[in-house]
């Protein structure tokens, strides 16, 4: 029994007992001064009951109002995405699903953000159904997901996309030439399933001042251009493990991401082009 139920029982029982006492005293005429106070006490009891009922009704109405506001919010989400979904817009489909199921930390018509608990599912939903997935990947040699799937299942999902006709390109962004050996096995494995894999160092790519400016704008080193229409980004911690994802549909954001990826392609090297390790 919660506190609210206890209070209701206490108020009801108190008023019932007081009503019985007043009735008995009034019937027997035991105390004259009390008899004269009975009308006032009765009014007090009625006022208490009325006040309690009004307060209870207001609380109930507040709960209904809160539910109506939440329902309106969900309806507006559905209404804003539905017309686009009819045209086969994958981005809006994902936004609708993540918005309705409260899987995202923030969702709007043009942006979806998810936290660590949903990064793998979100990545899978974004890459599924795409025709092109052009990725600039800033990761480490281990299992960057660290949530139960890991590289094995992510590679299987990408292999499925390639077999269905999708094009996946990935440029690994390395801290330095020495990191090449740490990531070589991972890069070769992805290349073996049909991914177009290359690599470039941050130092080399950041020689372009506009690229440097755009990376500062994105506040992340991991970018994906999806179907040449929207951008998928990954947020990493100091250990380069993925801790969040965003999907952004914005012309200016897409333009900047495409420029960064194009410059990375120009400077990127094939796996056979080994660096001069120190």
TORSE-446579 format. One line per 8 residues: number of its first residue (from 1); their letters; for each residue x, y, z of N, C-alpha, C. Coordinates in nm, 2 decimals. Each point is the difference from the previous one (the first is absolute). Layout:
NUM> A> X,Y,Z,X,Y,Z,X,Y,Z; ...
//
This chain:
1> XXXXXXXX> 0.08,-0.12,0.00,-0.08,0.12,0.00,0.09,0.12,0.00; -0.03,0.10,-0.09,0.09,0.12,-0.01,-0.05,0.11,0.09; 0.07,0.11,0.01,-0.03,0.10,0.10,-0.14,0.07,-0.04; -0.03,0.01,-0.13,-0.12,0.06,-0.04,-0.12,-0.08,0.05; 0.01,-0.13,-0.01,-0.11,-0.09,0.05,-0.02,0.01,0.15; 0.12,0.01,0.07,-0.01,0.01,0.15,-0.07,0.13,0.04; 0.03,0.11,-0.07,-0.06,0.13,0.03,-0.15,-0.01,-0.02; -0.04,-0.06,-0.11,-0.14,-0.01,-0.03,-0.07,-0.08,0.10
9> XXXXXXXX> 0.06,-0.11,0.05,-0.07,-0.08,0.10,-0.01,0.07,0.13; 0.11,0.08,0.03,0.00,0.07,0.13,-0.10,0.11,0.00; -0.01,0.08,-0.11,-0.10,0.11,-0.01,-0.14,-0.06,0.01; -0.03,-0.11,-0.08,-0.13,-0.06,0.00,-0.04,-0.05,0.13; 0.09,-0.07,0.07,-0.03,-0.06,0.13,-0.02,0.10,0.10; 0.08,0.11,0.00,-0.02,0.11,0.10,-0.13,0.07,-0.02; -0.04,0.03,-0.12,-0.13,0.06,-0.02,-0.11,-0.09,0.04; 0.01,-0.13,-0.03,-0.11,-0.09,0.04,-0.01,-0.01,0.15
17> XXXXXXXX> 0.11,-0.01,0.07,0.00,0.00,0.15,-0.06,0.13,0.05; 0.04,0.11,-0.05,-0.05,0.13,0.05,-0.15,0.01,-0.03; -0.04,-0.05,-0.11,-0.15,0.01,-0.04,-0.08,-0.08,0.11; 0.05,-0.12,0.03,-0.07,-0.09,0.10,0.00,0.07,0.13; 0.11,0.06,0.05,0.01,0.07,0.13,-0.10,0.11,0.00; 0.00,0.08,-0.10,-0.09,0.12,-0.01,-0.15,-0.05,0.01; -0.03,-0.11,-0.07,-0.14,-0.05,0.00,-0.04,-0.04,0.14; 0.09,-0.08,0.06,-0.03,-0.05,0.14,-0.02,0.11,0.10
25> XXXXXXXX> 0.10,0.10,0.00,-0.01,0.11,0.09,-0.12,0.08,-0.02; -0.04,0.03,-0.13,-0.12,0.07,-0.03,-0.12,-0.07,0.04; -0.01,-0.13,-0.02,-0.11,-0.08,0.04,-0.02,-0.01,0.15; 0.11,-0.01,0.07,-0.01,-0.01,0.15,-0.01,0.13,0.07; 0.05,0.10,-0.07,0.00,0.14,0.06,0.10,0.00,0.12; 0.11,-0.07,-0.01,0.09,-0.01,0.12,0.06,0.13,0.03; 0.05,0.08,-0.09,0.07,0.12,0.03,-0.07,0.11,-0.08; -0.05,0.10,0.07,-0.08,0.11,-0.06,0.09,0.08,-0.10
33> XXXXXXXX> 0.12,0.04,0.05,0.08,0.09,-0.08,0.05,-0.07,-0.13; 0.01,-0.14,0.01,0.04,-0.07,-0.12,-0.12,0.00,-0.10; -0.12,-0.01,0.05,-0.12,0.00,-0.08,-0.01,0.12,-0.09; 0.04,0.11,0.06,0.00,0.13,-0.07,0.10,0.01,-0.10; 0.11,-0.08,0.01,0.11,0.01,-0.09,-0.01,-0.10,-0.12; -0.11,-0.09,0.01,-0.02,-0.10,-0.10,-0.01,0.06,-0.14; -0.08,0.10,-0.02,0.00,0.06,-0.14,0.13,0.04,-0.06; 0.08,0.07,0.09,0.14,0.04,-0.04,0.08,-0.12,-0.04
41> XXXXXXXX> 0.00,-0.10,0.09,0.08,-0.12,-0.02,-0.04,-0.07,-0.13; -0.13,0.00,-0.02,-0.06,-0.07,-0.12,0.05,0.07,-0.13; 0.00,0.14,0.01,0.04,0.08,-0.12,0.15,-0.03,-0.02; 0.08,-0.01,0.11,0.14,-0.02,-0.01,0.03,-0.14,-0.07; -0.08,-0.10,0.04,0.01,-0.13,-0.06,-0.03,0.00,-0.15; -0.11,0.07,-0.03,-0.04,0.01,-0.14,0.11,0.07,-0.08; 0.05,0.11,0.06,0.11,0.07,-0.07,0.12,-0.08,-0.02; 0.04,-0.08,0.10,0.11,-0.09,-0.01,-0.02,-0.10,-0.11
49> XXXXXXXX> -0.12,-0.06,-0.01,-0.03,-0.10,-0.10,0.00,0.06,-0.14; -0.06,0.12,-0.01,0.00,0.07,-0.13,0.14,0.04,-0.04; 0.08,0.05,0.09,0.14,0.04,-0.03,0.08,-0.12,-0.05; -0.02,-0.11,0.07,0.07,-0.13,-0.04,-0.04,-0.04,-0.14; -0.13,0.00,-0.03,-0.05,-0.04,-0.13,0.05,0.08,-0.11; 0.00,0.14,0.03,0.05,0.09,-0.10,0.15,-0.02,-0.03; 0.08,-0.02,0.11,0.14,-0.03,-0.02,0.03,-0.12,-0.08; -0.08,-0.11,0.04,0.01,-0.13,-0.07,-0.03,0.02,-0.15
57> XXXXXXXX> -0.11,0.07,-0.03,-0.04,0.02,-0.13,0.11,0.07,-0.08; 0.06,0.11,0.06,0.10,0.07,-0.07,0.12,-0.09,-0.03; 0.04,-0.08,0.10,0.11,-0.09,-0.03,-0.03,-0.10,-0.11; -0.12,-0.05,-0.01,-0.04,-0.09,-0.10,0.00,0.07,-0.14; -0.05,0.13,0.00,0.00,0.08,-0.12,0.15,0.03,-0.05; 0.08,0.02,0.10,0.14,0.03,-0.04,0.07,-0.12,-0.06; -0.03,-0.12,0.05,0.05,-0.12,-0.06,-0.05,-0.02,-0.14; -0.13,0.02,-0.02,-0.06,-0.01,-0.13,0.06,0.10,-0.10
65> XXXXXXXX> 0.02,0.12,0.05,0.06,0.11,-0.09,0.14,-0.04,-0.04; 0.08,-0.06,0.10,0.14,-0.04,-0.03,0.00,-0.11,-0.11; -0.10,-0.09,0.01,-0.01,-0.11,-0.10,-0.04,0.05,-0.13; -0.09,0.10,0.00,-0.04,0.06,-0.13,0.11,0.08,-0.07; 0.09,0.06,0.08,0.11,0.08,-0.06,0.10,-0.10,-0.06; 0.02,-0.12,0.07,0.09,-0.10,-0.05,-0.05,-0.06,-0.13; -0.14,-0.02,0.00,-0.06,-0.06,-0.12,0.01,0.10,-0.11; -0.02,0.13,0.02,0.01,0.10,-0.10,0.14,0.00,-0.06
73> XXXXXXXX> 0.10,-0.01,0.09,0.14,0.00,-0.05,0.03,-0.12,-0.09; -0.05,-0.11,0.04,0.02,-0.12,-0.09,-0.08,0.01,-0.13; -0.12,0.06,0.01,-0.07,0.02,-0.13,0.07,0.09,-0.09; 0.05,0.11,0.05,0.07,0.09,-0.08,0.13,-0.06,-0.07; 0.06,-0.09,0.07,0.12,-0.07,-0.05,-0.05,-0.09,-0.12; -0.11,-0.07,0.02,-0.05,-0.09,-0.10,-0.04,0.09,-0.12; -0.07,0.11,0.02,-0.06,0.08,-0.10,0.12,0.06,-0.09; 0.11,0.04,0.07,0.11,0.07,-0.07,0.08,-0.09,-0.09
81> XXXXXXXX> 0.00,-0.14,0.04,0.08,-0.09,-0.08,-0.09,-0.08,-0.10; -0.13,-0.01,0.02,-0.07,-0.10,-0.07,0.00,0.03,-0.15; -0.02,0.13,-0.04,-0.01,0.03,-0.15,0.13,-0.04,-0.07; 0.12,0.02,0.07,0.13,-0.03,-0.06,0.02,-0.15,0.00; -0.05,-0.07,0.10,0.02,-0.14,0.00,-0.07,-0.07,-0.12; -0.11,0.06,-0.04,-0.07,-0.05,-0.12,0.08,0.00,-0.12; 0.10,0.09,0.00,0.09,0.02,-0.12,0.12,-0.09,0.02; 0.01,-0.08,0.10,0.11,-0.10,0.01,0.12,0.07,0.06
89> XXXXXXXX> -0.01,0.10,0.09,0.11,0.07,0.06,0.05,-0.08,0.12; 0.11,-0.07,-0.01,0.06,-0.08,0.11,0.03,0.08,0.12; 0.05,0.12,-0.01,0.03,0.08,0.11,-0.12,0.03,0.09; -0.11,0.03,-0.06,-0.12,0.03,0.07,-0.06,-0.12,0.07; 0.02,-0.12,-0.07,-0.05,-0.12,0.06,0.07,-0.03,0.13; 0.14,0.02,0.00,0.08,-0.02,0.12,-0.04,0.10,0.11; -0.01,0.13,-0.04,-0.04,0.10,0.09,-0.13,-0.03,0.07; -0.10,-0.05,-0.08,-0.13,-0.03,0.06,0.01,-0.11,0.10
97> XXXXXXXX> 0.07,-0.11,-0.04,0.01,-0.11,0.09,0.07,0.03,0.13; 0.11,0.08,-0.01,0.08,0.03,0.12,-0.07,0.10,0.08; -0.08,0.09,-0.06,-0.07,0.10,0.08,-0.12,-0.06,0.07; -0.07,-0.09,-0.06,-0.12,-0.06,0.06,0.04,-0.10,0.11; 0.11,-0.07,-0.01,0.05,-0.10,0.09,0.09,0.06,0.11; 0.02,0.13,-0.01,0.09,0.07,0.10,0.14,-0.07,0.01; 0.05,-0.04,-0.11,0.13,-0.06,-0.01,0.11,0.11,-0.01; -0.03,0.12,-0.04,0.10,0.10,-0.02,0.00,0.10,0.11
105> XXXXXXXX> 0.12,0.07,0.02,0.01,0.10,0.09,-0.06,0.13,-0.05; -0.01,0.01,-0.13,-0.07,0.12,-0.06,-0.03,-0.04,-0.15; -0.12,0.04,-0.04,-0.04,-0.03,-0.14,-0.09,0.11,-0.05; 0.03,0.04,-0.13,-0.08,0.10,-0.06,-0.02,-0.04,-0.15; -0.06,0.09,-0.08,-0.01,-0.03,-0.14,0.13,-0.03,-0.07; 0.10,0.08,0.04,0.13,-0.01,-0.07,0.12,-0.05,0.08; -0.03,-0.05,0.12,0.11,-0.05,0.08,-0.04,-0.10,0.10; 0.08,-0.11,0.02,-0.02,-0.10,0.10,0.13,-0.02,0.08
113> XXXXXXXX> -0.01,0.00,0.13,0.11,-0.03,0.08,-0.03,-0.12,0.09; 0.10,-0.09,0.01,-0.01,-0.11,0.09,0.12,-0.01,0.09; -0.02,-0.06,0.12,0.10,-0.02,0.10,0.06,-0.14,-0.02; 0.09,-0.03,0.10,0.08,-0.12,-0.01,-0.09,-0.13,0.00; -0.11,0.00,0.07,-0.08,-0.12,0.01,-0.06,-0.04,-0.13; -0.01,0.09,-0.10,-0.07,-0.03,-0.13,0.09,0.02,-0.12; 0.13,0.01,0.02,0.08,0.04,-0.12,0.01,-0.12,-0.10; 0.00,-0.12,0.04,0.01,-0.11,-0.09,-0.13,-0.02,-0.08
121> XXXXXXXX> -0.11,0.01,0.07,-0.13,-0.02,-0.07,-0.02,0.12,-0.10; 0.04,0.12,0.05,-0.02,0.11,-0.09,0.09,0.00,-0.12; 0.13,-0.04,0.01,0.09,-0.02,-0.11,-0.06,-0.10,-0.10; -0.05,-0.11,0.05,-0.06,-0.11,-0.08,-0.12,0.06,-0.08; -0.09,0.07,0.07,-0.11,0.06,-0.07,0.03,0.10,-0.10; 0.11,0.07,0.02,0.04,0.10,-0.10,0.07,-0.06,-0.12; 0.08,-0.10,0.02,0.07,-0.06,-0.12,-0.09,-0.09,-0.07; -0.10,-0.06,0.06,-0.10,-0.09,-0.07,-0.08,0.08,-0.09
129> XXXXXXXX> -0.01,-0.04,-0.12,-0.08,0.07,-0.10,0.07,0.10,-0.08; 0.12,0.03,0.04,0.08,0.11,-0.07,0.06,-0.06,-0.13; 0.02,0.09,-0.10,0.07,-0.04,-0.12,0.14,0.04,0.00; 0.04,0.11,0.07,0.14,0.04,0.01,0.03,0.04,0.15; 0.11,-0.05,0.04,0.05,0.03,0.14,0.15,0.03,-0.01; 0.02,0.14,0.00,0.14,0.05,-0.02,0.05,0.05,0.14; 0.09,-0.08,0.06,0.04,0.02,0.14,0.14,0.05,0.02; 0.01,0.10,0.09,0.14,0.04,0.05,0.00,-0.05,0.14
137> XXXXXXXX> 0.08,-0.11,0.03,-0.01,-0.07,0.12,0.11,0.03,0.10; -0.03,0.04,0.11,0.11,0.03,0.11,-0.03,-0.10,0.11; 0.08,-0.11,0.00,-0.03,-0.10,0.10,0.13,-0.06,0.05; 0.00,-0.11,0.07,0.12,-0.07,0.04,0.00,-0.14,-0.05; 0.11,-0.07,0.04,0.01,-0.14,-0.05,-0.08,-0.10,0.06; -0.07,0.03,0.12,-0.08,-0.09,0.07,-0.15,0.01,-0.04; -0.08,-0.06,0.09,-0.15,0.01,-0.03,-0.05,0.13,0.05; -0.02,0.09,-0.09,-0.03,0.14,0.04,-0.14,0.01,0.05
145> XXXXXXXX> -0.09,-0.09,-0.03,-0.14,0.01,0.04,-0.01,-0.03,0.15; 0.06,-0.11,0.05,0.00,-0.03,0.14,-0.14,-0.01,0.06; -0.09,-0.06,-0.08,-0.14,-0.01,0.05,-0.06,-0.14,-0.03; 0.08,-0.10,-0.04,-0.05,-0.13,-0.02,0.01,-0.05,-0.15; 0.00,0.09,-0.09,0.01,-0.04,-0.14,0.14,-0.01,-0.05; 0.07,0.11,0.00,0.14,0.01,-0.04,0.01,-0.01,-0.15; 0.13,0.00,-0.04,0.03,0.00,-0.15,-0.06,-0.11,-0.08; -0.01,-0.12,0.06,-0.04,-0.12,-0.08,-0.14,0.02,-0.05
153> XXXXXXXX> -0.09,0.04,0.08,-0.14,0.02,-0.05,-0.01,0.12,-0.09; 0.07,0.11,0.03,-0.01,0.12,-0.08,0.06,-0.03,-0.14; 0.10,-0.09,-0.01,0.05,-0.04,-0.13,-0.10,-0.08,-0.08; -0.07,-0.09,0.07,-0.10,-0.08,-0.06,-0.11,0.09,-0.06; -0.04,0.10,0.08,-0.11,0.09,-0.05,0.05,0.08,-0.13; 0.12,0.04,0.00,0.06,0.07,-0.11,0.01,-0.09,-0.12; 0.04,-0.13,0.02,0.01,-0.09,-0.11,-0.13,-0.02,-0.06; -0.11,-0.01,0.08,-0.13,-0.02,-0.05,-0.04,0.12,-0.09
161> XXXXXXXX> 0.03,0.12,0.04,-0.03,0.12,-0.08,0.07,0.00,-0.13; 0.13,-0.04,0.00,0.08,-0.01,-0.12,-0.06,-0.10,-0.10; -0.04,-0.12,0.05,-0.06,-0.10,-0.08,-0.13,0.04,-0.06; -0.07,0.10,0.06,-0.13,0.05,-0.05,0.02,0.12,-0.09; 0.13,0.03,-0.03,0.03,0.11,-0.10,0.05,0.13,0.06; 0.01,0.01,0.13,0.04,0.13,0.06,0.15,0.02,-0.02; 0.04,0.12,0.00,0.15,0.04,0.00,0.04,0.05,0.13; 0.10,-0.06,0.06,0.06,0.05,0.13,0.14,0.03,-0.02
169> XXXXXXXX> 0.03,0.13,0.03,0.14,0.04,-0.01,0.04,0.05,0.14; 0.12,-0.04,0.05,0.04,0.04,0.13,0.15,0.05,0.00; 0.02,0.12,0.05,0.14,0.05,0.01,0.03,0.01,0.15; 0.09,-0.08,0.04,0.04,0.00,0.14,0.09,0.12,0.03; -0.04,0.08,0.10,0.08,0.12,0.04,0.09,-0.04,0.12; 0.13,0.00,-0.03,0.10,-0.05,0.10,0.06,0.12,0.07; 0.04,-0.03,0.13,0.07,0.11,0.07,0.13,0.03,-0.06; 0.07,-0.11,-0.04,0.13,0.02,-0.06,0.03,-0.13,-0.08
177> XXXXXXXX> 0.12,0.00,-0.07,0.04,-0.11,-0.08,0.01,-0.13,0.08; 0.05,0.01,0.12,0.02,-0.12,0.09,-0.13,-0.08,0.03; -0.11,0.07,-0.01,-0.13,-0.06,0.03,-0.05,-0.09,-0.12; 0.07,0.01,-0.11,-0.03,-0.08,-0.12,0.01,-0.15,0.03; 0.10,-0.04,0.07,0.02,-0.14,0.03,-0.11,-0.05,0.10; -0.04,0.09,0.09,-0.10,-0.04,0.10,-0.14,-0.03,-0.07; -0.02,0.08,-0.10,-0.13,-0.01,-0.07,0.00,-0.09,-0.13; 0.12,-0.04,-0.04,0.01,-0.07,-0.12,-0.08,-0.12,-0.01
185> XXXXXXXX> -0.01,-0.09,0.10,-0.08,-0.12,-0.01,-0.15,0.03,-0.01; -0.04,0.10,0.07,-0.14,0.05,0.00,-0.03,0.05,-0.14; 0.09,0.08,-0.06,-0.03,0.06,-0.13,0.00,-0.11,-0.11; 0.09,-0.10,0.01,0.01,-0.11,-0.10,-0.13,-0.08,0.01; -0.05,-0.02,0.12,-0.12,-0.08,0.02,-0.12,0.06,-0.07; -0.01,0.14,0.02,-0.11,0.07,-0.06,0.01,0.00,-0.16; 0.13,0.01,-0.04,0.02,0.00,-0.15,-0.04,-0.13,-0.06; 0.02,-0.11,0.08,-0.03,-0.14,-0.05,-0.14,-0.02,-0.02
193> XXXXXXXX> -0.09,0.08,0.06,-0.15,-0.03,-0.01,-0.05,0.10,-0.11; 0.08,0.08,-0.06,-0.04,0.08,-0.11,-0.01,0.15,0.02; 0.05,0.04,0.12,0.00,0.14,0.03,0.12,0.07,-0.06; -0.02,0.11,-0.06,0.11,0.08,-0.06,0.08,0.07,0.12; 0.11,-0.05,0.04,0.07,0.04,0.12,0.13,0.08,-0.04; 0.01,0.12,0.06,0.13,0.07,-0.01,0.03,0.06,0.14; 0.11,0.07,0.00,0.04,0.06,0.13,0.07,0.13,-0.02; 0.00,0.09,0.10,0.07,0.13,-0.01,0.02,0.04,0.15
201> XXXXXXXX> 0.11,0.08,0.02,0.03,0.05,0.13,-0.07,0.13,0.03; -0.03,0.03,0.12,-0.06,0.12,0.04,0.09,0.12,-0.04; 0.12,-0.02,0.02,0.10,0.11,-0.02,0.00,0.03,-0.15; -0.01,-0.09,-0.09,0.00,0.02,-0.14,-0.13,0.07,-0.04; -0.11,-0.05,0.05,-0.13,0.06,-0.04,-0.02,0.14,0.05; 0.05,0.02,0.12,-0.02,0.13,0.07,0.09,0.11,-0.06; 0.08,-0.03,-0.10,0.08,0.10,-0.07,-0.09,0.10,-0.07; -0.11,-0.05,-0.04,-0.10,0.08,-0.07,-0.08,0.08,0.11
209> XXXXXXXX> 0.02,0.14,0.00,-0.06,0.08,0.10,-0.16,-0.01,0.01; -0.06,-0.02,-0.12,-0.14,0.00,0.00,-0.05,-0.13,0.06; 0.07,-0.11,-0.03,-0.03,-0.13,0.07,0.01,0.01,0.15; 0.10,0.07,0.04,0.02,0.02,0.15,-0.11,0.08,0.06; -0.05,0.10,-0.08,-0.11,0.08,0.05,-0.13,-0.08,0.01; -0.02,-0.09,-0.10,-0.12,-0.08,-0.01,0.00,-0.10,0.11; 0.11,-0.06,0.03,0.01,-0.10,0.11,-0.04,0.07,0.13; 0.05,0.12,0.02,-0.03,0.07,0.12,-0.15,0.03,0.01
217> XXXXXXXX> -0.06,0.02,-0.12,-0.15,0.03,-0.01,-0.07,-0.13,0.04; 0.04,-0.12,-0.04,-0.07,-0.12,0.02,0.02,-0.05,0.15; 0.12,0.04,0.05,0.03,-0.05,0.14,0.01,-0.15,0.01; 0.04,-0.06,-0.11,0.03,-0.15,-0.01,0.09,-0.03,-0.11; 0.07,-0.11,0.01,0.09,-0.04,-0.11,-0.07,-0.11,-0.09; -0.11,-0.05,0.04,-0.07,-0.11,-0.08,-0.12,0.06,-0.07; 0.00,-0.01,-0.13,-0.11,0.05,-0.09,-0.04,-0.11,-0.10; -0.13,-0.01,-0.03,-0.04,-0.08,-0.11,-0.10,0.08,-0.09
225> XXXXXXXX> 0.02,-0.01,-0.13,-0.10,0.06,-0.09,-0.09,-0.12,-0.05; -0.13,0.01,0.03,-0.09,-0.10,-0.03,-0.09,0.04,-0.12; 0.02,-0.08,-0.11,-0.08,0.02,-0.12,0.00,0.14,-0.05; 0.12,0.07,0.02,0.02,0.13,-0.05,-0.11,0.10,0.05; -0.07,-0.03,0.11,-0.11,0.08,0.04,0.00,0.04,0.15; 0.06,-0.08,0.08,0.01,0.04,0.14,0.13,-0.05,0.07; 0.03,0.04,0.12,0.13,-0.03,0.06,-0.02,-0.07,0.13; 0.08,-0.10,0.02,0.00,-0.09,0.12,0.13,0.03,0.07
233> XXXXXXXX> 0.00,0.04,0.13,0.12,0.03,0.07,0.01,-0.09,0.13; 0.13,-0.02,0.04,0.02,-0.08,0.12,0.08,0.07,0.10; -0.04,0.00,0.12,0.08,0.07,0.11,0.08,-0.10,0.07; 0.12,0.03,0.03,0.09,-0.10,0.07,0.06,0.06,0.13; 0.04,-0.08,0.09,0.06,0.05,0.12,0.15,0.00,-0.02; 0.07,0.03,0.11,0.15,0.01,-0.01,0.07,-0.13,-0.04; -0.07,-0.11,0.02,0.06,-0.13,-0.04,-0.05,-0.04,-0.14; -0.06,0.10,-0.07,-0.05,-0.02,-0.14,-0.11,-0.11,-0.01
241> XXXXXXXX> -0.07,-0.03,0.11,-0.12,-0.08,0.00,-0.12,0.08,-0.03; -0.09,-0.06,-0.07,-0.13,0.07,-0.04,-0.09,0.02,0.12; -0.05,0.12,0.02,-0.08,0.03,0.11,-0.14,0.06,-0.04; -0.01,0.04,-0.13,-0.12,0.06,-0.05,0.00,0.01,-0.15; -0.12,0.02,-0.05,-0.02,0.01,-0.15,-0.10,0.12,-0.02; 0.02,0.06,-0.12,-0.10,0.10,-0.05,-0.03,-0.02,-0.14; -0.12,0.02,-0.05,-0.03,0.00,-0.14,-0.06,0.14,-0.03; 0.06,0.07,-0.10,-0.03,0.14,-0.03,-0.04,0.02,-0.14
249> XXXXXXXX> -0.12,0.06,-0.03,-0.04,0.03,-0.13,0.00,0.15,-0.02; 0.11,0.05,-0.05,0.01,0.15,-0.01,0.09,0.03,-0.12; -0.04,0.09,-0.09,0.08,0.02,-0.12,0.14,0.05,0.03; 0.01,0.09,0.10,0.14,0.06,0.03,0.09,-0.11,0.07; -0.06,-0.08,0.08,0.07,-0.11,0.07,0.05,-0.10,-0.11; -0.09,-0.03,-0.09,0.03,-0.10,-0.10,0.12,0.06,-0.09; -0.01,0.12,-0.04,0.10,0.06,-0.08,0.14,0.00,0.07; 0.00,0.03,0.12,0.13,0.00,0.08,0.06,-0.15,0.01
257> XXXXXXXX> -0.09,-0.09,0.03,0.04,-0.14,0.01,0.05,-0.06,-0.13; -0.06,0.04,-0.11,0.04,-0.05,-0.13,0.14,0.06,-0.04; 0.02,0.12,0.04,0.13,0.07,-0.03,0.11,-0.08,0.08; -0.02,-0.02,0.13,0.10,-0.07,0.08,0.03,-0.14,-0.06; -0.11,-0.07,-0.04,0.02,-0.14,-0.05,0.08,0.00,-0.13; -0.04,0.10,-0.09,0.07,0.01,-0.13,0.15,0.03,0.02; 0.03,0.09,0.10,0.14,0.03,0.02,0.07,-0.12,0.06; -0.07,-0.08,0.09,0.06,-0.12,0.05,0.03,-0.10,-0.11
265> XXXXXXXX> -0.09,-0.01,-0.09,0.02,-0.09,-0.12,0.12,0.04,-0.08; 0.02,0.12,-0.02,0.12,0.05,-0.07,0.13,-0.04,0.06; 0.00,0.01,0.14,0.13,-0.02,0.07,0.01,-0.15,0.05; -0.11,-0.07,-0.01,0.00,-0.14,0.06,0.09,-0.09,-0.08; 0.05,-0.11,0.07,0.08,-0.10,-0.06,-0.06,-0.14,0.00; 0.04,-0.08,-0.09,-0.05,-0.14,0.00,0.08,-0.07,0.11; -0.06,-0.12,0.03,0.07,-0.08,0.11,0.14,-0.04,-0.04; 0.02,-0.02,-0.13,0.13,-0.04,-0.04,0.11,0.11,0.01
273> XXXXXX> -0.05,0.12,0.01,0.09,0.12,0.02,0.04,0.01,0.15; 0.10,-0.07,0.04,0.04,0.00,0.14,0.08,0.13,0.03; -0.02,0.05,0.12,0.07,0.12,0.04,0.14,-0.03,0.04; 0.08,0.11,0.01,0.14,-0.02,0.05,0.00,0.01,0.15; -0.01,-0.12,0.06,-0.01,-0.01,0.14,0.13,0.04,0.07; -0.02,0.07,0.11,0.12,0.04,0.08,0.03,-0.10,0.11
//
